[in-house]
């Protein structure tokens, strides 16, 4: 059962500072509301004329924090950290107010609170984040037929040919941002450019809550003065290597002989050279991305040495993994257990199943068997993290052996799956905690 996901006044532009001169940015304060909805199918051009690509990257600002503020206005203007409190807690998102003090995502919560003790800590509400994300992506798809989601809070959108040939992409993006602000009460930064890479770099520079347009053909000029680490393909190690050689800006990188880059970075050298010159042939992929695995994991606030507690956690993991698997319309051939001991040693154990499964019972059975085997081999040690996942996913087309009368045969499988779908429906209607299984 695969689920398929079932735009306003012209705005003034203003030039930005010297770094982005000849480009345009618009702040949220200047985005008005309107009722005009651009036609996503109006890709008009004269016969034989190829329109220059207009690729937009939309990124919701400090998404988890924004959702919490949309739910509780009292959090606005205050330093907010989304994440689990306690010695094991990690910052999932940090508001701009907290970043002034050095707080950032993926930081230990204890460190963040030392830097900003006045910060308000909010436990993450992933159901609320997923619901907001779904509405955001629906708005994107109503804007253009070609949308590629690359995360819960960001996506690439092909705006080529939409609306007026000169201002159509810009006006469409501005209208979409206004709609997101009006209907979801969150801010989205965006950049329109001739390639995915430039659009991504531009949306990062548009934060917070801004819109940049790079005119057609000016991608290289826009990128040139920016630091090399702004280029997505240049990671920390590559950036350090280039800095040691005196290459500090993307424009300087664009002038480096591609053969030298290939010697330095291998196969990716040519691609890095292209991106630095504003060239990125990768199209926006409008097809839904299919996950190759589904998993859940939890890090305990305190190490757990109780096997019964671990088995209870595996039950919750199996329910969530099974629900996601059924919602995707697929089955899994392999179950995987992940454990991290208190000394941070991490191990994974996998088991290939007799037949592709999607029932919670089958996933749980496999997970518990892997846990039992691991404890038998390693002994019971304090556990810091436990995860359960499935891989080797296939389309939902189960072939049953009707001569098999066991509990894992056709009758048992169908009974388990019927129960799962009933529980899925109840939880969708009344909440995830409405119905719970016995351990």
C-alpha positions in Angstrom: 0.0 0.0 0.0 2.2 2.8 -1.3 1.1 6.3 -0.4 1.5 9.1 -3.0 1.3 12.6 -2.0 -2.1 13.7 -3.0 1.8 30.6 -5.0 0.5 35.1 -4.6 1.6 38.7 -5.1 4.6 39.8 -7.1 7.2 40.9 -4.5 9.8 43.7 -4.7 13.4 42.6 -5.0 16.3 44.3 -3.4 20.0 43.8 -4.0 22.0 42.2 -1.1 25.5 43.0 0.0 28.7 42.9 -2.0 29.0 39.2 -1.7 25.8 38.6 -3.5 25.5 41.7 -5.6 23.6 41.2 -8.8 21.4 38.7 -7.0 18.3 39.2 -5.0 17.0 38.4 -1.6 13.6 39.0 0.0 12.9 38.8 3.7 9.9 37.3 5.3 8.7 40.7 6.5 8.2 41.7 2.8 6.4 38.6 1.7 2.7 39.4 1.4 -0.3 37.2 1.0 -2.3 36.7 -2.2 -4.6 34.4 -4.0 -2.8 33.8 -7.3 -1.9 30.2 -7.8 0.6 29.5 -10.6 -0.2 26.7 -12.9 2.5 24.0 -12.5 1.9 22.7 -15.9 2.4 26.0 -17.7 5.9 25.1 -19.2 5.6 27.5 -22.2 8.3 28.1 -24.7 8.6 28.8 -28.4 8.9 25.8 -30.5 12.5 24.5 -30.4 13.5 26.9 -27.6 15.1 25.3 -24.5 14.4 27.1 -21.3 17.2 27.6 -18.9 16.9 25.4 -15.8 15.4 27.0 -12.7 16.0 24.8 -9.8 14.9 25.8 -6.3 16.0 24.4 -3.0 13.6 25.0 -0.1 14.7 24.4 3.5 12.6 24.9 6.6 14.6 27.0 9.1 15.4 25.3 12.4 12.6 23.0 11.7 12.0 21.2 15.0 12.3 24.5 16.9 9.9 26.2 14.4 7.3 23.5 14.9 7.5 23.8 18.7 7.1 27.6 18.4 4.1 27.2 16.1 2.6 25.0 18.8 3.6 27.3 21.7 4.0 31.1 20.9 5.7 31.7 24.3 8.9 30.1 22.9 9.4 32.8 20.3 12.4 34.9 20.7 13.9 32.7 23.4 16.8 30.3 23.2 15.3 26.8 22.6 17.0 23.4 22.4 15.0 20.4 21.1 16.3 17.1 22.4 16.4 14.9 25.4 17.5 16.3 28.7 19.9 14.4 30.9 23.5 13.2 30.7 22.9 11.1 27.5 20.8 13.8 25.8 21.8 15.2 22.4 20.6 18.5 20.8 18.4 17.7 17.8 17.9 21.4 16.9 19.0 24.7 18.3 17.3 28.0 17.8 19.2 30.9 16.4 19.0 32.6 19.8 20.9 29.6 21.4 23.4 29.5 18.6 24.7 32.9 19.6 26.1 31.1 22.7 27.7 28.3 20.8 24.9 25.7 20.9 24.4 23.5 17.8 22.7 20.4 16.7 24.4 17.0 17.5 25.9 18.6 20.6 25.7 16.9 24.0 22.8 18.5 25.8 24.9 19.0 28.9 27.5 21.0 26.9 24.8 23.1 25.3 23.3 23.9 28.7 26.7 24.9 30.0 27.0 27.3 27.1 23.4 28.6 27.4 22.0 27.7 30.9 18.9 29.8 30.2 17.9 27.7 27.2 14.5 26.0 27.2 14.8 22.3 26.6 11.9 20.7 24.6 11.5 17.0 24.2 11.2 16.1 20.5 7.7 15.4 19.1 8.4 13.4 16.0 4.7 12.9 15.2 4.2 16.6 15.0 7.3 17.0 12.9 6.2 14.4 10.4 2.7 15.9 10.2 4.2 19.4 9.5 6.6 17.9 7.0 3.8 16.1 5.1 1.9 19.4 4.7 5.0 21.3 3.6 5.7 18.7 0.9 2.1 18.7 -0.3 2.5 22.5 -0.9 5.6 21.9 -2.9 3.9 19.3 -5.1 1.0 21.8 -5.6 3.6 24.2 -6.9 5.4 22.0 -9.4 5.0 18.5 -10.7 8.7 17.8 -10.2 9.7 17.7 -6.5 12.5 15.7 -4.9 12.3 15.4 -1.2 15.8 15.1 0.4 14.8 15.2 4.0 12.0 15.9 6.5 12.5 19.7 6.1 14.0 20.2 2.6 13.4 19.5 -1.1 14.5 20.4 -4.6 11.8 21.8 -6.9 12.1 22.2 -10.7 10.5 25.6 -11.5 11.6 25.6 -15.1 9.0 27.2 -17.3 6.5 27.9 -14.6 4.8 31.3 -15.0 6.4 34.3 -16.6 9.6 33.5 -18.5 11.6 36.2 -16.5 10.0 36.4 -13.0 8.0 33.2 -12.9 10.3 31.1 -10.8 11.0 33.9 -8.4 7.4 34.9 -8.0 6.4 31.2 -7.6 9.0 30.7 -4.9 8.0 33.9 -3.1 4.4 32.9 -3.1 5.1 29.4 -1.8 7.2 30.9 1.1 4.3 33.2 1.9 1.8 30.3 1.9 4.1 28.2 4.1 4.3 31.1 6.6 0.6 31.8 6.5 -0.7 28.2 6.8 2.1 26.4 8.7 3.5 29.4 10.7 7.1 28.4 10.0 9.8 30.0 7.9 11.4 28.5 4.8 14.5 29.8 3.2 15.1 29.2 -0.5 17.3 29.8 -3.5 16.6 29.6 -7.2 19.5 28.9 -9.5 20.6 27.0 -12.6 21.7 23.9 -10.7 21.0 21.8 -7.6 24.4 22.6 -6.1 24.1 26.4 -6.4 20.5 26.2 -5.2 21.6 24.3 -2.1 24.5 26.7 -1.4 22.2 29.7 -1.9 19.4 28.5 0.4 22.0 28.1 3.2 23.1 31.7 2.6 19.5 32.9 2.5 19.0 31.8 6.1 17.3 32.8 8.1 14.0 33.3 6.3 15.2 34.6 3.0 15.0 34.1 -0.7 17.8 34.4 -3.2 17.6 34.2 -6.9 20.8 33.5 -9.0 20.1 34.8 -12.5 20.3 32.2 -15.3 24.0 31.7 -16.3 25.4 33.3 -13.2 25.9 30.2 -11.0 29.7 30.3 -11.3 29.8 34.1 -10.5 27.6 33.6 -7.4 29.7 30.7 -6.1 33.1 32.3 -6.9 33.6 34.5 -3.7 32.3 31.9 -1.3 34.6 29.8 0.9 35.4 26.3 -0.4 33.6 24.6 2.6 30.3 26.0 1.3 30.5 23.6 -1.6 28.6 20.5 -0.6 31.2 18.0 -2.0 34.1 19.6 0.0 34.1 18.0 3.4 36.4 18.8 6.4 39.4 16.8 5.2 39.2 18.0 1.6 38.7 21.6 2.8 41.8 21.4 5.0 43.9 19.9 2.1 42.8 22.7 -0.3 43.4 25.4 2.3 46.9 24.2 2.8 47.5 24.6 -0.9 46.1 28.2 -0.8 42.7 27.4 -2.4 40.3 29.4 -0.2 37.3 30.2 -2.4 35.1 28.3 -4.8 36.2 30.6 -7.5 39.8 29.7 -6.9 38.9 26.0 -6.9 37.2 26.4 -10.2 40.5 27.4 -11.8 42.4 24.4 -10.6 43.3 21.8 -13.3 40.8 19.0 -13.1 43.6 16.4 -13.5 45.3 17.7 -10.3 41.9 17.5 -8.4 41.5 13.9 -9.6 45.0 13.0 -8.3 44.0 14.6 -5.0 40.5 13.4 -4.6 40.2 10.4 -7.0 37.1 9.9 -9.0 35.2 12.7 -7.2 37.8 15.3 -8.4 36.1 15.9 -11.7 32.7 16.4 -10.1 34.2 18.8 -7.6 35.6 20.8 -10.5 32.2 20.9 -12.2 30.3 22.0 -9.1 32.9 24.8 -8.4 32.2 26.1 -12.0 28.5 26.1 -11.3 27.9 23.0 -13.4 25.7 20.2 -12.0 23.9 18.0 -14.6 21.9 16.1 -11.9 18.2 16.7 -12.5 15.5 17.0 -9.9 14.2 13.5 -9.5 10.5 13.7 -9.2 10.1 10.0 -8.4 9.6 9.2 -4.8 12.7 8.0 -3.1 12.4 4.4 -1.9 14.1 3.7 1.4 16.4 0.6 1.3 16.0 -0.1 5.0 13.6 0.8 7.8 14.8 0.9 11.4 14.3 2.3 14.9 16.8 2.8 17.7 16.9 4.4 21.1 19.7 5.5 23.4 18.9 5.0 27.1 19.4 7.7 29.6 21.0 5.1 31.8 22.6 1.8 30.7 20.2 -1.1 30.7 21.2 -4.6 32.0 17.7 -6.0 32.2 17.0 -8.4 29.4 13.3 -8.1 29.9 13.5 -4.4 29.4 15.5 -4.8 26.2 12.8 -7.2 24.9 10.1 -4.7 25.7 12.0 -2.0 23.8 12.3 -4.4 20.8 8.5 -4.8 20.9 8.1 -1.0 20.4 10.7 -1.0 17.7 9.0 -3.9 15.9 5.7 -2.2 16.0 7.1 1.0 14.4 9.2 -0.7 11.9 6.3 -3.0 10.9 3.9 -0.1 10.5 6.4 1.8 8.3 7.0 -1.4 6.3 3.3 -2.0 5.7 2.7 1.7 4.9 5.4 1.5 2.2 3.7 -1.6 0.6 6.8 -3.7 1.0 8.2 -6.7 2.8 11.6 -7.4 4.3 13.9 -10.4 3.8 16.4 -9.5 6.5 16.1 -8.4 10.1 19.0 -6.5 11.8 19.7 -6.0 15.5 22.0 -3.1 16.7 23.5 -3.0 20.1 25.9 -0.5 21.7 27.5 -1.5 25.0 28.3 1.0 27.8 31.9 1.2 26.5 30.6 2.5 23.2 31.4 -0.8 21.3 28.8 -1.2 18.7 27.8 -4.5 17.0 25.1 -5.5 14.5 23.7 -8.9 13.9 21.5 -9.8 10.9 19.3 -12.8 10.0 17.8 -13.6 6.6 14.2 -14.8 7.0 12.6 -17.8 5.3 10.1 -15.6 3.5 9.7 -11.8 3.1 7.7 -10.5 6.1 5.9 -7.3 7.1 4.1 -8.4 10.3 5.1 -7.0 13.7 5.2 -10.5 15.1 7.6 -11.8 12.5 9.9 -8.8 12.9 9.8 -9.0 16.7 10.5 -12.8 16.6 13.6 -12.2 14.5 14.8 -9.3 16.7 14.4 -11.2 19.9 16.1 -14.3 18.4 19.1 -12.1 17.4 19.2 -10.6 20.9 19.1 -14.0 22.5 21.9 -15.2 20.3 24.0 -12.1 21.0 23.6 -12.4 24.8 24.5 -16.1 24.6 27.7 -15.3 22.7 28.7 -12.1 24.4 27.1 -12.3 27.8 24.7 -9.8 29.3 26.5 -6.5 29.4 25.1 -3.0 30.1 23.5 -1.7 27.0 23.6 2.0 25.9 21.6 1.7 22.7 19.4 -0.9 21.0 18.0 -0.8 17.5 16.0 -3.0 15.2 15.7 -2.7 11.5 14.8 -4.5 8.3 16.6 -4.5 4.9 16.4 -6.3 1.5 13.0 -4.8 0.9 10.7 -6.2 -1.8 7.3 -5.3 -3.1 4.3 -6.7 -1.2 3.7 -9.9 -3.1 3.7 -12.7 -0.7 3.6 -16.3 -2.0 2.2 -18.7 0.7 2.6 -22.4 1.0 -0.9 -23.6 1.8 0.4 -27.0 2.8 2.2 -25.4 5.7 -0.1 -25.6 8.7 2.4 -24.1 11.3 1.9 -20.8 13.1 4.2 -19.2 10.5 2.2 -20.7 7.6 -0.5 -19.0 5.6 -3.2 -18.9 8.2 -0.8 -17.6 10.9 0.7 -15.0 8.5 -2.6 -13.7 7.3 -4.0 -13.6 10.9 -1.0 -11.6 12.1 -1.2 -9.2 9.2 -4.9 -8.6 9.6 -4.3 -7.8 13.3 -1.5 -5.4 12.4 -3.6 -3.5 9.9 -6.4 -3.2 12.4 -4.0 -1.8 15.0 -2.4 0.5 12.4 -5.9 1.9 11.7 -6.7 2.5 15.3 -3.4 4.2 16.0 -3.8 6.4 12.9 -7.2 7.5 14.2 -6.6 7.7 18.0 -2.8 8.1 18.3 0.2 5.9 18.5 -0.4 5.1 22.2 -4.0 4.2 21.8 -3.4 0.4 21.6 -0.5 -1.5 23.0 0.5 -5.1 22.7 1.3 -7.4 25.6 5.0 -8.2 25.9 
